Amino acid sequence: MALNVLEFVAQPGRRIPIDVVLAPVPGEADDLRVVGEIHMRGQGFAQLATLYIDVEMTTTIAQPCGRCLLPIEAPFSLRESFTVPIPPTADAVDVRPAAVSLLLSAHNPNVLCRPDCRGLCPKCGADLNEDPSHACPERDPGTRRLGDILRP
């Protein structure tokens, strides 16, 4: 979403309150994404073709669990200051790319779906939360693996 900068440019150096809601972008799909609206509350000022923003951002971030890869959506809040260049003759600037970049770089990358998450079996990838007594079957002695062939 574009933030109207006419008021900021008309009064350079004066701090002006910012209260903006950036709508989610449909089609943003990867392993880690901002899925909710981004609420930005704070202040900003313009100086020499740059918009200086100091805001608190709150949103919902979706990512896989760090152990079992189950998708998780968690609320996230961040207080941050950043700058956005103001192009000449621009009435508005898009602050969403900078906000998303800051949110995704500051979140906890090792979030768990629950504190006692058991994760995945390191041999076969079975979800140990669904079957806590899981035991991988012994490999067939007649099969050979690359490591067996390469050993002297």
C-alpha positions in Angstrom: 0.0 0.0 0.0 1.1 3.5 -0.7 1.5 6.0 2.1 0.5 9.6 1.1 3.6 11.8 1.5 2.1 15.2 0.5 1.7 16.3 4.1 5.2 15.1 5.0 6.8 16.9 2.1 4.8 20.1 2.7 6.2 20.3 6.3 9.8 19.0 6.1 11.2 18.0 9.5 7.9 18.1 11.3 6.9 14.8 12.9 3.5 13.6 11.7 1.5 10.7 13.2 1.2 7.6 11.1 -1.6 5.1 11.6 -1.8 2.8 8.5 -3.1 -0.7 7.8 -1.3 -2.4 4.9 -3.5 -5.1 3.4 -2.1 -8.5 2.7 -1.0 -9.2 -0.9 -2.9 -12.2 -2.5 -0.5 -14.7 -4.0 2.4 -14.2 -1.6 3.2 -17.9 -1.1 6.4 -19.3 0.2 7.5 -21.1 3.4 7.6 -17.9 5.4 5.2 -15.1 4.8 3.2 -12.3 6.4 -0.4 -13.4 6.1 -2.3 -10.8 8.0 -2.7 -7.0 7.8 0.3 -5.0 8.9 -0.8 -2.3 11.4 1.7 0.5 11.5 1.4 3.1 14.3 4.0 5.8 15.1 5.3 8.9 13.4 7.4 10.0 10.5 8.9 13.1 8.9 10.3 14.0 5.5 13.7 15.5 4.9 15.7 15.8 1.6 13.6 13.4 -0.4 13.6 10.8 2.3 10.8 9.7 4.5 12.0 8.7 8.0 9.5 6.4 9.8 9.5 5.3 13.4 6.6 2.9 14.0 5.4 -0.2 15.8 4.2 -2.9 13.4 1.9 -5.8 14.3 0.9 -8.6 12.0 0.5 -12.4 11.7 3.4 -14.4 10.3 3.0 -18.0 8.9 5.9 -20.4 8.9 6.6 -24.1 9.5 7.4 -25.5 12.9 11.1 -25.7 13.5 10.8 -29.4 14.4 7.9 -31.1 12.7 7.3 -28.6 9.8 3.6 -28.2 10.7 2.4 -24.8 9.4 2.0 -22.2 12.2 0.4 -18.7 12.2 1.7 -16.5 15.1 1.1 -12.9 16.0 4.2 -10.7 15.8 5.1 -7.2 16.8 8.1 -5.1 16.1 9.2 -1.5 16.9 11.4 -0.2 14.1 12.8 2.9 12.5 13.5 2.9 8.7 13.7 5.2 5.7 11.9 5.2 2.4 13.1 7.4 -0.5 10.6 9.8 -1.9 10.8 10.0 -5.7 10.5 13.5 -7.2 6.8 14.5 -7.9 5.5 11.5 -6.0 2.3 11.8 -4.1 2.7 8.5 -2.3 5.4 5.9 -1.5 5.0 2.1 -1.1 6.2 1.2 2.4 5.0 -2.4 2.3 8.3 -3.9 0.9 10.4 -2.3 3.6 7.9 -3.3 6.3 7.7 -6.9 5.2 11.5 -7.2 4.9 11.9 -5.8 8.5 9.3 -8.1 9.9 10.6 -11.2 8.3 14.2 -10.5 9.2 13.3 -9.9 12.9 11.0 -12.8 13.6 12.1 -16.0 15.5 13.0 -18.5 12.8 12.8 -21.5 15.2 9.2 -21.2 16.4 7.6 -24.4 17.6 4.0 -25.6 17.1 4.0 -26.5 20.8 6.6 -26.6 23.6 6.7 -30.4 23.7 6.9 -30.9 19.9 8.9 -34.1 19.2 9.7 -33.4 15.5 10.3 -35.8 12.7 12.2 -39.2 12.7 15.7 -38.5 11.4 15.7 -41.8 9.5 12.3 -41.9 7.8 10.7 -38.5 8.4 7.7 -39.8 10.3 5.9 -37.3 12.5 6.8 -38.3 16.1 3.9 -36.2 17.5 1.4 -38.6 15.9 3.3 -41.8 16.8 5.5 -41.2 19.9 6.4 -44.9 20.0 7.6 -44.9 16.4 10.6 -47.1 15.6 12.1 -47.4 12.2 12.3 -50.9 10.8 15.7 -52.4 10.6 17.1 -52.3 7.1 17.3 -55.4 5.0 20.8 -56.9 5.2 20.6 -57.7 1.5 20.4 -54.1 0.4 23.5 -52.0 -0.2 23.9 -48.3 0.1 26.4 -46.0 -1.5 28.3 -45.6 1.8 28.7 -49.4 1.9 30.3 -49.5 -1.5 32.7 -46.6 -0.9 34.1 -47.9 2.4 37.5 -49.6 1.9 
